[in-house]
Amino acid sequence: MPYPYAPEPYISRPQAENLVDFFGVALTQPQDHPLVFNIAGMAGTGKTTLLKHLIKKFGNQAEIIEFSFRKTIQGLTTEVYLDLMHHLYEQIPDSLRKKTDRQPNSFMRLYYQYFSTAQKLINQSPDNKTPTSETNAKEAKQLLKAAARVLPMAASLFGIDPIATGIGTVATMVTDTNIDATVDTGAAFLTGKERLGQLLQQHHVTKKDQSLQQLMRNPVQRLTKAFVEDLIAQASHKPIIICFDTFEKAPLEIDRWLCQFLLGQSQLQKHRIRIVLAGQQCQGQRKKNEAVICFGTPFC
């Protein structure tokens, strides 16, 4: 019998019904229930259909923000984490955003501050008196891009074991060549970080503003924190559901950002915010704040 809320014919299955019911409870009683709901299975087993059903059923009582890695991955640039957060945040209605967006450390303020400052660092000379050279502009651009993409490299370099979701992750064999490459990349990153620090301390746009320097050095950390704080403030008025479809196509950087930064914000658990991942690989339940449903896959 098709679900009454389904956008297309949907074959009812006990495990799907249980997940839907459990999700509804978690949305209203967040502190004692999983933060992440992982819908996994092989292609054609109904993952996206179930995700659409969740969206349809809970769409009236919660704000739905979505991202499909099958449809919109082309829109992501080298600042992949920042682009994704911006794409999600723009889906929040103005009625919920109007108070948080006015705060000095709101996500949208910091987001636009970061990119406007980046343009000035690239296009203006440090003293703002002489034209900036093409070489200096290129170096500034490279340093800023490196700072916005440091997450995966930093995790492996400094001995942090990334806790991956197991959906968007591809395992890599560890070899001497890989280790040498990681060390070389790490050394280059540290050198680049020092050069970026010098630029920020000397440039007329940033040299007198320590807070702005921190934002430019660590944009992913600062913006993720602001993103989560704004979502929490908005969820006090209406629950928020974040949906990721076709997550097996997500770049490795997104998988690690999700686990290390977004899910690393421990305060998310107790608020009316829930995350749904739909993807092909099923690795079973990995942590206490995640519920998993697997369809038709030999790994279950």
C-alpha angles and dihedrals in degrees: 000000000000119000111256090229098045117118089216136016108301127188109227115234126181094233091052092048090050091051092050092050092045091048091054091053092047090052093056098034102034102160095066099039140065120287095205127050112197117200107190139171146109122301114289097021096115105264096135091041090055090046090052089049091054090049092049095046098046098031094100096052098039140036111250120211116182143188126182115197088200095059110026107029089104089067093065118098132193088288086066099160093047092047092051094050091048092049091052096042094052089064092065108101118251089239090068096037100049095088099039095044090061093058115103092234097040119137096247094048092050092043094055091039090055095051096041090050091047090055091052092048089052100041103034129063118241093253094039089224104090126047113263115246123239089243093054092046091051093048093049090051092050093048093050093047090050091052090052092052104041099109104092095040094044091052094056095037098054097041098259109148106220113230100218125194089230092232106083095027128105116198116234126206112239112234137162088256092054092048092050090048091050092050092047091048090047093052090048090049093052091049090048091048090054091049091049089050091053092049092051093048093050103038116098091226096058111016095094097040115075093178091055090048090054091051092052093046096047108021096153094053095043096045095044090053091049091045092054094044091052092047090051091051091049093045089061086072100036133000118256127216118195112201126194116187128194089014093171086076093055115117115254089246091062093050091053094042090052094053102034100037114017098037089035088072095094094193090070092076097069098046131080094264122113132180125213121196122191117189145131105258122076119196099167127245109327105174140018095252095057131080118199132200119183126196124202100330127132091224094070 
